[in-house]
């Protein structure tokens, strides 16, 4: 059993197609098919069901795939550790971030990291905090930036609290509300544009309105801050954004809140950080971080 065979199995499993898998692995399809067939003979079982329309894993293939990924990850880690011992950081680094991260200038950090560690393959995923926590737990993402309600802590991952900040209300330039500052009760009769129920970005606002004894209506639920801003621009309602993020949209009017919702930003990473992950952590936070063990 060879590492290259494992790579071919993972590629076919992820693309459900021998041709696309061969293109991903930069080999001709006949060579990839031959190696997988040889591995199946060695294992004494078929890993894939092949039809004219699709390719899918057999039950044996489903059982084999996680172990194959673990072997490849261990091999990549071994190479990275050897390179790091020689003073060179290499390998892959998968970063996740909420769209409204404000505690760190992420584009600048990525540019600095790439300049110092050009041999690292960096990827970036934008998603919600809940999804990012789960991806880091599973090892799909190495490090992520989150925004959570102030009392919440990410579980099952290493974490470092970057800081906390208030939210502000944002409205269209011609919105009837003319105040520059108010409280949540002053917004009680307004329609809101907010993230979907259960989203971490929604929870911090809901908790603040509940604590203030204010019931609000949220007729527009969105999945991104950019979509929220687009709807706010049309005068469809009031949006809630982090105070450090809202100035990115200078065409909107900002209303500060005396009893503003707050959120905390966290940096999280896998329990077994690679040299590439450790190098990024040292760039973002030079001091030791805390661990969330559960």
C-alpha positions, 0 to 999 in steps of 0.5 A: 500500500502506497501513499500515492494510492491513498491519494488516488482513492481520496481524489476519486471519493471526493470527485465521484469521477475517475477522470476528474480525479486523474486531472486533480492528481495530474496523472492519466486516468489509466494510471490512476485506475490501475493503481486503485485496482492494484490496491483493491486486489491487495485489500481483497475487496472493491472500494468503488462501485463503478457504473456508466453514470457514476462512481461511489464508495462501497461499504468497504470504501466508506470504512477505508476513506477516513483511515486513508485521509489520516495516513495522508495527513500524518505523512504531510505532517511528518514532512512539515515537521522535518522541514520546520526542524530545518527552519522552513515552514511548509505544508498547508494552512486552511483558515476560516473566518466570519465575514465581519471579523474586525479584531484582526486585519486579516488581509494584511495578516495573510499578506505578511504570512505569505511573505514570511512563509511562501512554501505554505499553501494557504486557503481561506473559507468564509462561513458562520461561527458554528460551521467554523467551530465544527470544521476545526473540530473535524480538522478540515480547517486549521484555524478560524476567527469567530464572533460569539455572544460574550458569554459563549465559549468555543468548545472542543478546540484551542481558543484565544479571545481576541477582544469584544466590541459593541454592535451598532444599528445601520440604516439607509441615508434617507431613513426616517430615524434621524437620531445619532444615538438611541437605545434598543427601546427606541428601535422597537417599532422598526423592522429588522434585517438580521441573520437567521435564528440560531446563528451566532450573529443573531443570538447576540442581538436577540439576547440584548433585546430580550434583556432590554424587555423589547420585542422586535420583528425580523421579517428579513433573515440573511446569511451574510453581512453583505446581503444585510447591507444591500437590504438596508440600502433599500430602506427595508429595515434596520441592520445590526453590525459590529461597530468596528465593521460598520464604517466599511459602508460609508453610505449607511447611517450609523446609530449608536446604542446606549444599551448595545449588544456586544460580541466577542471575537475568538481565534480557534485552532486544532488541538494538534497544530501543524508547524504552519498553523503554529507560525500563523498563531505566533503572527496573530497572538505572540502570547500563550492562549487558553484551551477549551477542553470540552 
